[in-house]
Amino acid sequence: MEKITVSDWDAAEFIETKEEAIALLKIAQAEKAPKFLLSVIGDIARSKGMAQLAKELNLDRAGLYKAFSPEGNPSFLTVSKVLDKLGLSISIQLKNAS
């Protein structure tokens, strides 16, 4: 039997456009799992370069990685700053009355 090798998959390596980022965010939002949504935001941030993003936001790089890690819990301000720097924003709308 042939040996199968499995390697870690990193979503950040495959997010190339804002449209792809938005599609992933919409999927994550539809899941109604806040940790998953934060993870996707972290993936998008890493796809653009977390070190540079941290520098531009005047934030600690390690802290930014930790904030969007599975154990992280970034503040709303941090999430807003990261999204803004990525050219994205949060939109609020009424839920469907179904």
C-alpha positions in Angstrom: 0.0 0.0 0.0 1.3 3.4 -0.9 2.1 5.7 2.0 0.0 8.9 2.0 1.5 12.1 3.3 -0.7 14.9 4.7 0.5 18.4 5.1 -1.1 21.4 6.9 -3.4 23.4 4.7 -3.3 27.2 5.1 -6.2 29.2 3.7 -4.1 32.3 3.7 -1.9 30.9 0.9 -5.0 30.7 -1.4 -6.7 34.1 -0.8 -5.6 36.3 -3.7 -8.4 38.8 -4.3 -10.8 40.9 -2.3 -13.7 39.0 -3.9 -12.3 35.8 -2.6 -11.9 37.4 0.9 -15.5 38.6 0.8 -16.8 35.2 -0.3 -15.0 33.5 2.6 -16.3 36.1 5.0 -19.9 35.6 3.8 -19.5 31.8 4.3 -18.1 32.3 7.8 -20.8 34.7 8.7 -23.5 32.3 7.5 -22.1 29.6 9.8 -23.0 31.8 12.8 -19.8 30.8 14.6 -17.9 33.9 15.8 -14.6 32.0 16.3 -14.8 30.8 12.7 -15.5 34.3 11.4 -12.5 35.7 13.4 -10.3 32.8 12.1 -11.3 33.8 8.5 -10.4 37.4 9.2 -7.1 36.2 10.5 -6.5 34.1 7.3 -7.3 37.1 5.2 -4.9 39.3 7.2 -2.1 36.7 6.9 -2.7 36.5 3.2 -1.9 40.2 2.9 1.1 40.0 5.3 0.5 40.1 9.0 3.8 41.7 9.9 3.2 44.6 7.5 -0.4 44.9 8.6 0.7 45.1 12.3 3.3 47.7 11.4 0.8 49.9 9.5 -1.7 49.6 12.4 1.0 50.3 15.0 0.2 47.0 16.7 2.4 44.2 18.0 2.8 41.5 15.3 2.8 38.6 17.8 -0.2 40.1 19.5 -2.1 40.3 16.2 -1.3 36.7 15.4 -2.5 35.7 18.8 -5.7 37.8 18.6 -6.8 35.9 15.5 -5.6 32.5 16.6 -8.1 29.8 17.8 -7.4 30.9 21.4 -7.6 34.6 20.6 -10.3 37.0 21.4 -9.6 40.3 19.6 -11.4 43.4 20.6 -14.0 44.9 18.3 -11.6 47.8 17.7 -8.8 45.5 16.6 -11.2 43.7 14.2 -12.5 47.0 12.8 -8.9 48.3 12.3 -7.8 45.2 10.5 -10.8 45.1 8.3 -10.5 48.8 7.5 -6.8 48.3 6.6 -7.8 45.4 4.3 -10.3 47.6 2.5 -13.3 45.8 4.1 -16.0 46.8 6.4 -18.8 45.4 8.5 -22.4 46.0 7.4 -25.5 45.8 9.7 -28.9 44.9 8.3 -32.2 43.6 9.6 -32.7 39.9 9.8 -35.3 38.3 7.7 -38.5 37.9 9.6 -38.9 34.2 8.8 
